[in-house]
Amino acid sequence: MSVQLPSTCLDWEPCRLCRRQHDTPRPLQIPLQCEPGEFAKKVAQYPANVASETAITRLFGPEYVPGTFILAERLTNPGFLDPGEPDFATFIKEMVLADLNLLASVDIIEEPSGQARSLASDLVLAALEAPVGNGRSLCETITNQEATDIVWRLLKVLIFGDFNEPLYTHQRQVTLGREVALRMIAIDSTSDLHALAVRSVMSGLIGTNVKETTKLVGPSQVLGKTPFPLELETDPGQQAETIIRSLSEHARSGLALDCWEWYRQEVLERPGPVKLVFCTDDYVETVFDLHFLQEQMRRKSDLQVTILPRNGRYGNDACHCDVSALIQHHLFATLHGMQDEGRLTVCKDGPVMGGINGWKLSPAAAALLARADVVVVKGARAFEMLQGLNKPTYFAFNIVRSYTESITGVDAEKAQGAFLRQAPGERRFSGFRVRGQRKIRSDKGREMMLAERTALENCPSVVQQPALCSRCAARRV
């Protein structure tokens, strides 16, 4: 079956608010008088417009720590890292080189010389080790989950003189993924809410083959294979039909962690108005998120939704301009009408990174979370960084990386999804640093390193109401 969509709906353009054209590749010219400590301090102070310490403490509690460990801990090569991980300097330099290769591959910069690559790597490493105040270096102030964003920001300062420079490194992937996603919804516009929830989660696996080939170094190793690859040179309509079949087959095994019944009772069947804040992640899965939200708002007429996307361009993530443009598509006409009625809003002051760090929330984003009845957060990195949020929170993500495997207790090679409830103020995992001492074998005999307490062991439906989550109960480690 082939579905024709208007070509005007399939063209993806960089949003006007964060667009700066790179008409021709620019040479990689590192300033001769470059002081790593100076731009390290600039990066450490970004963003300047953050919520007050009081507001963040109310949201997360006085002992809030985002993420699993501090980037500087890599300096000592601790036992909780994956076997074979490079030392700190090599880890950073490989990340810089991968980023430079990506910038050159999309014609933002010219192919850099070996000398330029080496100089850029050395300067970024020096900046991370430079003092930024209170007796701490830059790498002692950021989490491992922020490493990719901070390296990007340092490179932007080096190359463009501006750490806010928008870089369109995934435009081809986003353009194709958007077309495929819209065609999939047009072909199979199911209204079953649990099925839409599962598809919303699993859609995060669409095109990860392209994402990972353009980002060779990340916070942890990728173990799961891409079940729904995107092929840049293949017809989008054909790919949409293929991925629908593959996704349906993958979904038969369900989610590894599924708290849908909790969500249905807490949000959709709850008497009276419900204020939901929905934090998006990758662009392609955001298309499916909008379909999921549209059907929920159709069913519950007093459901009020605020979407919290990225504030700016971060890899293949959706920014607020992307979401606002998608809502104009005819497939989301009902959602657009709800926006006109005031039931749906899109926040422009979302995270300024490829994840969410509670200490770096804008005042507007913190206020939104404070007023929310329920929060939904997409992405594995955000799951690691938002533990302890004082709101009923549902984390939706896929388990494909080694660190995500450790904190969930779910085999990452199976590339399964999670829709996991976290009660106000609670943490769904703890003791990440002991993963080097707690090891089990997967179904295939591979060694898995687990946190002291995993999300699977902490699943609320298992601990509090097993009948609501028999799947989680059956899969406890």
C-alpha positions as CSV (number, residue, x, y, z in Angstrom):
1,M,0.0,0.0,0.0
2,S,1.4,3.4,-1.0
3,V,0.2,6.7,0.5
4,Q,0.8,10.0,-1.2
5,L,1.4,13.0,1.0
6,P,1.7,16.6,-0.2
7,S,5.3,17.3,-1.0
8,T,5.1,20.6,0.8
9,C,4.5,18.6,4.0
10,L,7.7,16.6,3.6
11,D,10.2,19.3,3.2
12,W,12.2,19.9,6.3
13,E,13.9,23.3,6.8
14,P,16.0,24.5,9.7
15,C,13.8,26.6,12.0
16,R,14.1,30.3,11.5
17,L,14.9,31.1,15.2
18,C,18.0,29.0,15.2
19,R,19.1,29.0,11.6
20,R,22.4,30.2,10.3
21,Q,23.3,29.1,6.8
22,H,26.6,27.5,6.1
23,D,26.7,28.1,2.4
24,T,30.2,26.8,1.9
25,P,32.4,24.7,4.1
26,R,34.7,26.8,6.2
27,P,38.4,26.0,6.9
28,L,39.1,24.7,10.4
29,Q,41.2,27.6,11.7
30,I,42.1,27.5,15.4
31,P,43.0,30.9,16.8
32,L,46.7,31.3,17.6
33,Q,46.0,33.1,20.8
34,C,43.6,30.6,22.3
35,E,43.4,30.3,26.1
36,P,41.5,27.1,27.0
37,G,40.8,28.3,30.5
38,E,38.8,31.3,29.2
39,F,36.4,29.5,27.0
40,A,36.1,26.7,29.6
41,K,34.8,29.3,32.0
42,K,32.3,30.6,29.4
43,V,31.0,27.1,28.8
44,A,30.8,26.4,32.5
45,Q,28.6,29.5,33.0
46,Y,26.2,28.4,30.2
47,P,23.2,28.6,30.4
48,A,23.0,31.8,32.4
49,N,19.2,31.9,32.7
50,V,18.5,29.0,35.0
51,A,15.9,28.4,37.7
52,S,16.8,29.3,41.3
53,E,18.4,26.8,43.6
54,T,15.2,27.0,45.7
55,A,13.0,26.1,42.7
56,I,15.3,23.2,41.7
57,T,15.5,21.9,45.3
58,R,11.7,21.9,45.5
59,L,11.5,19.8,42.3
60,F,14.3,17.3,43.0
61,G,15.1,17.5,46.7
62,P,18.3,18.7,48.5
63,E,20.4,15.7,47.5
64,Y,19.7,15.8,43.8
65,V,22.6,14.6,41.6
66,P,22.0,14.4,37.8
67,G,23.4,11.4,36.1
68,T,25.4,8.3,37.1
69,F,28.9,9.8,37.6
70,I,31.0,12.9,37.0
71,L,33.0,13.1,33.8
72,A,36.2,13.7,35.8
73,E,35.9,10.2,37.3
74,R,37.1,8.8,34.0
75,L,40.5,10.2,34.8
76,T,41.1,7.4,37.3
77,N,39.7,4.7,35.0
78,P,37.4,3.3,37.7
79,G,36.1,-0.2,37.7
80,F,32.5,0.8,36.9
81,L,33.5,1.7,33.3
82,D,32.9,-0.8,30.5
83,P,35.8,-3.3,29.9
84,G,38.1,-1.9,27.2
85,E,36.9,1.7,27.5
86,P,39.7,4.1,26.6
87,D,41.4,6.4,29.2
88,F,40.1,9.9,29.7
89,A,42.3,11.7,27.2
90,T,41.7,9.1,24.5
91,F,37.9,9.1,25.2
92,I,37.8,12.9,24.7
93,K,40.1,13.0,21.7
94,E,38.1,10.3,19.9
95,M,35.0,12.2,20.6
96,V,36.5,15.4,19.1
97,L,37.8,13.6,16.0
98,A,34.4,12.0,15.5
99,D,32.7,15.4,15.7
100,L,35.1,17.0,13.3
101,N,34.6,14.1,10.8
102,L,30.8,14.7,11.1
103,L,31.1,18.4,10.5
104,A,33.3,17.8,7.4
105,S,30.9,15.1,6.1
106,V,28.0,17.5,6.0
107,D,30.1,20.3,4.5
108,I,30.0,22.7,7.5
109,I,33.8,22.7,7.6
110,E,36.5,21.7,5.1
111,E,38.3,18.4,5.7
112,P,40.7,19.3,8.5
113,S,44.4,18.6,8.4
114,G,46.0,16.2,10.8
115,Q,47.6,19.2,12.6
116,A,44.3,21.0,12.9
117,R,42.6,17.8,14.3
118,S,45.4,17.3,16.8
119,L,45.3,20.9,17.9
120,A,41.5,20.9,18.3
121,S,41.7,17.7,20.4
122,D,44.4,19.1,22.6
123,L,42.6,22.4,23.2
124,V,39.3,20.7,24.1
125,L,41.1,18.4,26.5
126,A,42.9,21.3,28.1
127,A,39.7,23.2,28.5
128,L,38.0,20.3,30.2
129,E,40.9,20.1,32.7
130,A,41.1,23.9,33.2
131,P,39.9,25.4,36.5
132,V,36.5,27.2,36.4
133,G,36.1,28.2,40.0
134,N,35.7,26.8,43.5
135,G,38.8,24.8,43.0
136,R,37.3,22.6,40.3
137,S,38.1,21.9,36.7
138,L,35.4,22.0,34.0
139,C,35.3,18.2,33.8
140,E,34.6,18.1,37.6
141,T,31.4,20.2,37.1
142,I,29.7,18.1,34.4
143,T,28.2,14.6,34.2
144,N,29.2,11.8,31.9
145,Q,25.9,12.2,30.2
146,E,26.7,15.8,29.3
147,A,30.1,15.0,27.8
148,T,29.0,15.0,24.2
149,D,27.1,18.3,24.6
150,I,30.1,20.0,26.3
151,V,32.6,18.8,23.7
152,W,30.3,20.1,21.0
153,R,30.0,23.5,22.8
154,L,33.8,23.8,23.2
155,L,34.3,23.0,19.4
156,K,31.7,25.7,18.5
157,V,33.7,28.2,20.5
158,L,36.9,27.1,18.8
159,I,35.6,27.0,15.2
160,F,32.8,29.7,15.2
161,G,33.6,31.8,18.3
162,D,30.0,31.1,19.5
163,F,28.9,28.1,21.6
164,N,25.3,28.8,20.5
165,E,26.2,28.2,16.8
166,P,23.4,25.9,15.4
167,L,24.9,22.9,13.5
168,Y,22.6,20.9,11.2
169,T,24.5,17.6,11.3
170,H,21.5,15.3,10.9
171,Q,19.4,17.1,8.3
172,R,19.2,14.2,5.8
173,Q,18.3,11.7,8.5
174,V,15.6,14.1,10.0
175,T,14.1,14.8,6.5
176,L,13.9,11.2,5.6
177,G,12.7,10.1,9.1
178,R,10.0,12.7,9.1
179,E,8.6,11.5,5.7
180,V,8.8,7.9,6.7
181,A,7.1,8.5,10.1
182,L,4.3,10.6,8.6
183,R,3.7,7.9,6.0
184,M,3.6,5.2,8.7
185,I,0.9,7.1,10.6
186,A,-1.1,7.7,7.4
187,I,-0.9,3.9,6.6
188,D,-1.6,2.7,10.1
189,S,-3.5,5.3,12.2
190,T,-4.5,3.0,15.1
191,S,-6.3,4.6,18.0
192,D,-5.5,1.9,20.5
193,L,-3.7,4.0,23.2
194,H,-1.5,1.2,24.6
195,A,-0.4,0.3,21.1
196,L,0.4,4.0,20.5
197,A,2.3,4.2,23.7
198,V,4.4,1.2,22.7
199,R,5.0,2.6,19.2
200,S,5.9,6.0,20.7
201,V,8.6,4.3,22.7
202,M,9.9,1.9,20.0
203,S,10.0,4.6,17.3
204,G,13.1,5.9,19.1
205,L,14.8,3.0,17.5
206,I,14.0,4.1,13.9
207,G,17.1,5.2,12.1
208,T,19.5,4.7,15.0
209,N,21.9,3.1,12.4
210,V,22.3,6.6,10.8
211,K,22.5,8.3,14.2
212,E,25.3,6.0,15.5
213,T,27.3,6.2,12.3
214,T,27.4,10.0,12.6
215,K,28.2,10.0,16.3
216,L,30.9,7.4,16.9
217,V,31.6,8.2,20.5
218,G,28.9,8.5,23.2
219,P,28.3,8.3,26.9
220,S,28.5,4.5,26.8
221,Q,28.7,1.6,24.4
222,V,25.9,0.6,22.1
223,L,25.0,-3.1,22.4
224,G,21.6,-3.4,20.7
225,K,21.3,-3.6,16.9
226,T,19.1,-1.3,15.0
227,P,15.8,-3.2,14.4
228,F,14.4,-0.4,12.2
229,P,17.1,1.0,10.0
230,L,16.7,4.0,7.7
231,E,18.4,3.9,4.3
232,L,19.1,7.3,2.9
233,E,18.8,6.3,-0.7
234,T,15.7,4.1,-0.5
235,D,12.2,5.2,-1.3
236,P,10.4,6.5,1.8
237,G,7.1,4.9,1.1
238,Q,8.7,1.5,0.8
239,Q,10.6,2.0,4.0
240,A,7.5,3.1,5.8
241,E,5.7,-0.2,4.9
242,T,8.8,-2.2,5.8
243,I,9.2,-0.5,9.2
244,I,5.5,-0.9,10.1
245,R,5.8,-4.7,9.6
246,S,9.1,-4.9,11.6
247,L,7.8,-2.6,14.4
248,S,4.6,-4.7,14.7
249,E,6.7,-7.9,15.0
250,H,9.1,-6.3,17.5
251,A,6.1,-5.0,19.5
252,R,4.7,-8.5,20.0
253,S,7.2,-9.2,22.8
254,G,6.0,-6.0,24.5
255,L,8.1,-3.6,26.5
256,A,10.6,-4.8,29.0
257,L,9.2,-2.4,31.6
258,D,5.6,-1.5,31.1
259,C,3.6,0.7,33.6
260,W,0.8,1.5,31.1
261,E,-1.9,0.5,33.5
262,W,-0.6,2.9,36.1
263,Y,-0.6,5.7,33.5
264,R,-4.1,4.9,32.2
265,Q,-5.5,5.1,35.7
266,E,-3.4,8.1,36.8
267,V,-3.9,10.2,33.7
268,L,-6.7,9.1,31.4
269,E,-9.2,7.8,33.9
270,R,-8.4,10.4,36.6
271,P,-11.5,12.5,37.4
272,G,-11.2,16.2,36.6
273,P,-8.5,18.2,34.7
274,V,-5.0,16.8,34.4
275,K,-1.9,18.9,33.5
276,L,0.6,16.8,31.6
277,V,4.1,18.0,30.7
278,F,5.6,15.9,27.9
279,C,9.4,16.2,27.4
280,T,10.4,15.1,23.9
281,D,13.7,13.6,22.5
282,D,14.6,12.6,19.0
283,Y,12.8,14.2,16.0
284,V,11.5,11.1,14.4
285,E,10.0,9.6,17.6
286,T,8.4,13.1,18.3
287,V,6.2,12.6,15.2
288,F,4.8,9.4,16.9
289,D,4.6,11.2,20.3
290,L,2.3,13.8,18.7
291,H,0.0,11.1,17.4
292,F,-0.1,9.5,20.8
293,L,-0.9,12.8,22.5
294,Q,-3.6,13.6,20.0
295,E,-5.4,10.4,20.7
296,Q,-5.2,10.9,24.4
297,M,-6.6,14.4,24.2
298,R,-9.4,13.2,22.1
299,R,-10.3,10.6,24.8
300,K,-10.0,12.9,27.8
301,S,-11.5,16.3,27.0
302,D,-10.0,18.0,30.1
303,L,-6.4,16.8,29.6
304,Q,-4.1,19.8,29.2
305,V,-0.7,19.2,27.7
306,T,2.5,21.2,27.5
307,I,5.2,19.9,25.3
308,L,8.8,20.6,26.4
309,P,11.3,20.1,23.5
310,R,14.9,21.3,23.1
311,N,15.6,25.0,23.0
312,G,17.9,25.0,20.0
313,R,19.5,22.4,17.6
314,Y,21.1,19.4,19.3
315,G,21.9,16.6,16.9
316,N,18.8,14.8,15.7
317,D,16.6,16.0,18.6
318,A,13.4,18.0,18.1
319,C,13.4,21.7,19.0
320,H,10.4,23.8,19.8
321,C,10.3,25.1,16.2
322,D,10.2,21.5,14.9
323,V,7.3,20.6,17.1
324,S,5.3,23.8,16.3
325,A,5.8,23.1,12.5
326,L,4.8,19.4,12.9
327,I,1.5,20.4,14.6
328,Q,0.6,22.3,11.4
329,H,0.5,19.0,9.5
330,H,-2.9,17.8,8.4
331,L,-2.4,14.5,10.3
332,F,-2.4,16.5,13.5
333,A,-5.3,18.8,12.6
334,T,-7.1,17.9,15.9
335,L,-4.0,18.6,17.9
336,H,-3.7,22.0,16.1
337,G,-7.2,22.8,17.1
338,M,-6.5,21.9,20.7
339,Q,-3.6,24.3,20.5
340,D,-5.9,27.1,19.3
341,E,-8.2,26.2,22.3
342,G,-5.4,26.6,24.7
343,R,-5.4,22.9,25.8
344,L,-2.0,22.3,24.1
345,T,1.1,24.5,24.4
346,V,4.7,24.2,23.2
347,C,7.3,25.6,25.6
348,K,10.2,27.6,23.9
349,D,12.4,27.5,27.0
350,G,13.3,23.8,27.1
351,P,16.7,22.1,27.7
352,V,19.8,23.6,26.0
353,M,21.4,20.2,25.6
354,G,20.8,16.7,24.2
355,G,19.3,15.6,27.5
356,I,17.9,17.2,30.6
357,N,19.9,18.4,33.6
358,G,17.7,19.6,36.4
359,W,20.3,22.1,37.6
360,K,20.2,23.7,34.2
361,L,16.5,24.1,33.7
362,S,15.2,27.5,32.7
363,P,12.9,29.3,35.1
364,A,10.0,28.7,32.7
365,A,10.7,25.0,32.4
366,A,11.0,24.6,36.2
367,A,7.7,26.4,36.7
368,L,6.0,24.1,34.2
369,L,7.2,21.0,36.0
370,A,6.2,22.5,39.3
371,R,2.6,23.0,38.1
372,A,2.3,19.6,36.4
373,D,0.2,16.8,37.7
374,V,2.1,14.2,35.7
375,V,5.3,14.3,33.7
376,V,6.4,12.1,30.7
377,V,10.1,12.1,29.8
378,K,11.5,10.6,26.6
379,G,15.1,9.3,26.3
380,A,17.5,7.1,28.2
381,R,19.9,10.0,29.1
382,A,17.0,11.9,30.7
383,F,16.1,8.8,32.7
384,E,19.6,8.8,34.1
385,M,19.5,12.5,34.9
386,L,16.0,13.1,36.3
387,Q,15.9,10.7,39.2
388,G,14.1,12.0,42.2
389,L,11.8,14.4,40.4
390,N,9.0,15.3,42.8
391,K,6.2,14.5,40.4
392,P,4.6,11.2,39.2
393,T,6.9,10.7,36.2
394,Y,6.8,8.2,33.3
395,F,10.1,7.6,31.6
396,A,9.9,6.2,28.0
397,F,13.1,5.0,26.4
398,N,14.9,2.1,24.7
399,I,17.6,0.0,26.2
400,V,20.4,-0.4,23.8
401,R,23.5,1.0,25.6
402,S,25.6,-0.7,28.3
403,Y,25.0,1.9,31.0
404,T,21.2,1.8,30.4
405,E,21.4,-2.0,30.7
406,S,23.2,-1.6,34.0
407,I,20.6,0.7,35.6
408,T,17.5,-1.1,34.2
409,G,18.7,-4.8,34.5
410,V,17.4,-5.4,31.0
411,D,19.6,-7.1,28.3
412,A,20.5,-4.2,25.9
413,E,21.3,-6.6,23.0
414,K,17.5,-7.2,22.7
415,A,16.8,-3.5,22.0
416,Q,13.7,-3.4,24.2
417,G,11.7,-0.4,25.3
418,A,10.5,0.8,28.7
419,F,7.6,2.9,29.9
420,L,8.4,3.2,33.6
421,R,6.7,5.0,36.4
422,Q,8.6,6.8,39.0
423,A,6.8,8.0,42.1
424,P,7.4,11.6,43.4
425,G,10.8,11.9,45.0
426,E,11.9,8.3,44.3
427,R,14.8,6.8,42.3
428,R,14.3,3.9,40.1
429,F,18.0,2.7,40.3
430,S,20.9,3.2,42.7
431,G,24.5,2.2,43.2
432,F,25.7,2.5,39.6
433,R,29.3,2.6,40.7
434,V,29.2,-1.0,42.0
435,R,28.4,-2.4,38.5
436,G,31.9,-3.7,38.3
437,Q,31.2,-6.1,41.2
438,R,27.7,-7.2,40.3
439,K,27.7,-9.3,37.2
440,I,25.2,-11.8,35.7
441,R,24.9,-13.6,32.4
442,S,22.5,-12.8,29.7
443,D,20.4,-15.4,27.9
444,K,23.2,-15.7,25.4
445,G,25.9,-16.0,28.0
446,R,27.2,-12.4,27.7
447,E,28.4,-10.8,30.9
448,M,26.1,-8.0,32.2
449,M,27.3,-5.5,34.8
450,L,24.4,-4.3,37.0
451,A,23.9,-1.4,39.4
452,E,23.3,-2.3,43.0
453,R,19.5,-1.8,42.5
454,T,18.0,-1.8,39.0
455,A,14.8,-0.3,37.6
456,L,13.6,-3.8,36.9
457,E,13.9,-4.6,40.6
458,N,12.4,-1.3,41.5
459,C,9.5,-1.4,39.1
460,P,6.6,0.1,41.1
461,S,4.0,-2.3,39.7
462,V,6.1,-5.2,41.1
463,V,6.8,-3.7,44.5
464,Q,3.4,-2.1,45.1
465,Q,0.7,-3.6,42.8
466,P,2.0,-6.7,41.0
467,A,-1.3,-7.2,39.2
468,L,-0.7,-4.0,37.3
469,C,2.5,-5.2,35.7
470,S,2.7,-9.0,35.4
471,R,5.3,-8.6,32.6
472,C,7.7,-6.7,34.9
473,A,7.1,-9.3,37.7
474,A,8.0,-12.1,35.3
475,R,11.3,-10.5,34.2
476,R,12.8,-9.4,37.5
477,V,16.5,-10.1,37.8
